[in-house]
């Protein structure tokens, strides 16, 4: 295993599922499965013993679910990247996954190519929320963040780096609106929206809209 190899851990209570993912991942030249777990408690222990770069985390598991494990792993080892991988495309799971610190949320019917690329993207620090319910769940997180923003110093300090219009654009991005929809809602040109989006990405130091939204949600800078 080279220094550039992505260390992956698989957490799922179904042995066949773990073996299928393991076979797929180990077939890649740039990644290797360094551990498996069948429940959340084992996953937390695995984070300490194997130090994977990326976790594939199931949600519904006995004893200790994937959301709880994600929260505890991120609290102890914030550099770890966790992709929630489940059969359940529900708003609550996406919401809880984002709030717990997951960098991605995928369904198990995703293609092998999409899963492998998602692992690479997560390793690079890119957010991956590719489910039909994701934008609705993000809106819910924004509402929660807005309700608690007054108590968050980071929200205040980081928020000051944005202009009023950039704040408005970022909020609309968080609600899942496209550039043309933001332009219509804020009564500005689409080219102006693109400029604001570009500046927002620069200020946050991220590469795409999804990363910007997830970062803003986690740090409660969306007002």
N, C-alpha and C positions, 0 to 999 in steps of 0.2 A: 504494500500500500504506500503510494507516494505522498509527499507533503500536500499535494493539491487534491488528493482524493477526498470526496465528500463523505463524511461518516454519517450513516443513516441508521436510525433505530425504528423498529416497527412495533406498534402497540395495538393489539387486537385480540379479542378473546377467542377467535376462531383460528385454529391451527392451519387449516388449509388456506385461509386468506393470507396469513403471515408468510407461508411458504411460497405462495404465488407472487406476492410482492418481492420477497427476498430473491427469488429466481430472476425476476425482471430487473431488479436493481443491480444485482451482482453481475449481470451481463453487460453492464456499462463500464467503460474504461475509466471513468472519472468518479465512480462512487462505489461504496461497499457497505453492506449491512454489518454493523458492529454489535448488534444486540436485538433481542426480541423480548416482549413482555405481554402477558395476557390480561393484565388489569392495571389500573392507575397506580396502585402502590408499587408494583414491580417497575412501572415506568419511572417513578421518582427515584427509585434505587438505581435504575439503569442510567439515569442522567448523571449520577455521581460516579458510577463505576466505569462506564464506557465513554462518557463525554462526547456524545454524538453531536454533529453540527445541525442535523435536521431530524425531527421526529415526525413520523406518520402516526397520528393519534386517532384511534376510534373514540366514539362518544359513549355509547351504551356498553358498559362492561360491569361484571360483578365486583362487589366490594368497594370499588372506588372508580368513579367514571372519568372520562377523558377531560372534561371541563375542569374538574377538581385537580387532576394531575397537571394539566396545562398551567393552571394558576400557581401551583406549588413549584413546578419546575422553573417557570419564569421568575418567580420571586427569588429562588436560590441561584439561578443561572440565567440572567437576562439575555446573554449573547446567543443562547440556543434559539433555533427557529422551529416552530411547531406548526405543522399543517394538520388541521382537523380533517379526517377522511372518514366519511360516514355514508350511510344510505339515507339519512334523514335530512331533507331539505326544508328545515323548519326555521322560522324567524328566531325563535327563542335560542336554538342551538347556535346559530350564527352570531346572534347578539352576545350570548355568554362567551362564545369563543373569542370574539374581538375583545371583550372586556377582560378576559383572562390572559390575553397577550398573544394569542395565535396570530401568525403572519399569513395564514391561508386557510381556506375552507373549500374542500372539494368533495364531490360525491364519488362513491365507489364505482359508478358506471362510467367514469371518465376514461378516456382512451389511454393505453399504455404510454403513448408518445406525450400526451398532455401531462400525465403524472410525472414522468421523468423530467420534463421541462419545468414542471412546478417545483420539483426538488431543487433543480439548479437555480431557479429564480429565487426560491426561499433562501438558499445558501448565499446568494448575492444580496439578500436583504430586501427583495422585492415582495410586495404583498400580492396574494393571489386569492381573490374571492369571486369564483366563477360559478355561482349558482343563481337560479332565478329569483330567489328570495333575498339575496345579499343586499341589494340597495335599500330594500325596505328595512332590513335589520340595522343597516348603518344609520338610517334616519332615526330609528329608535335610540341608538347610542348617542346620536347628536342631541336629541331631546333630553336624554339623561344628563349628558355633559353640560348642556345649557343650564339645567336646573341646579347644578352643583358648581358651576364655574366661579361663582363669587368666592368660593373657599379655596380656590387653587391659585397659588402665586405664580406657577409656571404658565398657566393660561394667560395671566395678566401680562407678564413680562414678554412672552413670545408674541402675544397678540399685538403688542405695541409696535412690532416690526412691520406690520401690514398696514396699508392704507385702508380707509373706510371701504372703498370700492373693492379692494382685494379681499377683505373680510366677507363682503357680500357674495362675491364670486365663489370663494371657498365654501361658504355655507351652502350655496346652491349645488356645488360639486358634491358635497356630502350627501345631499338629497338625491343624487343620481342623475341630475339634469345634464344633458349634452350642451355643447357650446351654443348651438342655435336656440335652444330652449332658455338658457341663461340670458342670452342677448334679448330675447323677447320679454322675459320677465323683468329684467332690469332696464329695459328701454335703451340699450346701447348696441353698437354694432358688433357683429360676430368677430370681426378682426380685432376689436378692442378686447373682447372676452379672451381671445387667444393670447393676446399680449399679457393680460392679467394672469392667466393660467401659467404662462411661461415664467413670469416673475415669482409667482407663488412657489413653483417647483424649485426655482433657484434659491429662494429664501429658506425653504425647508431642506434643501440639499437632497432632494429625491428625484427619481427619474420619470415617474408617471403619475397620473391623476389618482389611481388607487392608493399608491404609497402616500400621497399627500393627504388624502382623506383619512386613512388609517392613522397616520401620524397625528393629525389634528384631533381626531377622536380620542386617541389614547392620552394626549396631553391636554385635552379639554380647551383647545384654543378656538374652537368653533363656537361662536356666540349666537 
